[in-house]
Amino acid sequence: MNVRVVLQQGDARLPTLTEVYPGAALYEREVNELMGIEFEGHPSMDRLILPEQWPQGKHPLRKDRTSDTSQGDVSQSATTNV
C-alpha cells in the first residue's frame, strides 16, 4: 500500500495509521525521525535509527535541510567498527 499526502511546510502532522494497520508503527517512527513528520496518536515515538546523540529537530532526509547544517561529532559517534 502507498499513501501520499500533501503537507504544509509549517504543519507536518498526520493522524497515525497504527490503529488500522499495526504494522505501520515502525514505518511511522522512521518517517518521524528522518523527515520530521509527526503522527498524532502514535503509541510510541521512541528513536529507531538515529543515535541518541543526534540533535533534536534535525531531520536528515528533509528537503528543506540546508547544506550548512553539520552533524558535528554525531557522524563519528554513529560509526561502528565491525
C-alpha positions as CSV (number, residue, x, y, z in Angstrom):
1,M,0.0,0.0,0.0
2,N,1.2,3.5,-0.8
3,V,-0.1,6.6,0.9
4,R,0.6,10.0,-0.5
5,V,-0.3,13.2,1.2
6,V,0.5,16.9,0.8
7,L,1.6,18.7,3.9
8,Q,2.1,22.4,4.7
9,Q,5.7,23.2,5.4
10,G,5.0,24.5,8.9
11,D,2.4,21.8,9.8
12,A,3.9,18.4,9.1
13,R,1.4,16.3,11.1
14,L,-0.8,13.4,10.2
15,P,-3.1,11.1,12.2
16,T,-1.5,7.7,12.9
17,L,-2.5,4.6,10.9
18,T,-1.4,2.2,13.7
19,E,-5.0,1.6,14.9
20,V,-6.0,0.3,11.4
21,Y,-2.6,-1.1,10.4
22,P,-0.4,-2.0,13.4
23,G,2.5,-2.7,11.1
24,A,2.7,1.0,10.3
25,A,4.2,1.7,13.7
26,L,7.8,1.1,12.7
27,Y,7.4,3.0,9.4
28,E,5.8,6.0,11.1
29,R,8.7,6.1,13.6
30,E,11.2,6.0,10.8
31,V,9.4,8.8,8.8
32,N,9.2,10.9,12.0
33,E,12.9,10.5,12.8
34,L,14.3,11.0,9.3
35,M,11.8,13.6,7.9
36,G,10.2,15.2,11.0
37,I,6.6,14.3,10.2
38,E,4.6,13.9,13.4
39,F,2.0,11.2,13.7
40,E,-0.7,12.2,16.1
41,G,-1.9,9.4,18.3
42,H,1.1,7.1,17.7
43,P,1.6,4.8,20.7
44,S,5.4,5.2,20.9
45,M,7.6,7.6,19.0
46,D,11.0,6.4,20.5
47,R,14.1,6.7,18.4
48,L,14.6,4.0,15.9
49,I,17.5,4.7,13.6
50,L,19.5,7.8,14.6
51,P,21.8,7.7,17.6
52,E,20.7,9.2,20.9
53,Q,23.4,12.0,20.4
54,W,21.6,13.2,17.2
55,P,20.3,16.8,17.8
56,Q,16.6,17.1,18.3
57,G,14.8,18.8,15.4
58,K,17.4,17.8,12.8
59,H,15.9,15.5,10.2
60,P,18.5,14.2,7.7
61,L,16.1,13.5,4.8
62,R,14.2,16.8,4.9
63,K,14.3,18.6,1.5
64,D,14.5,22.0,3.3
65,R,17.7,21.0,5.1
66,T,20.4,23.3,4.2
67,S,23.9,22.2,3.2
68,D,25.4,24.3,6.1
69,T,23.7,22.0,8.6
70,S,26.5,20.0,10.0
71,Q,26.3,16.8,12.0
72,G,29.4,17.7,14.1
73,D,30.7,14.8,16.2
74,V,27.5,12.8,15.7
75,S,28.7,11.3,12.4
76,Q,31.8,10.0,14.2
77,S,29.8,8.5,17.1
78,A,27.4,6.8,14.7
79,T,30.2,4.9,13.0
80,T,30.9,1.4,14.3
81,N,33.7,-1.0,13.5
82,V,32.6,-4.5,12.6
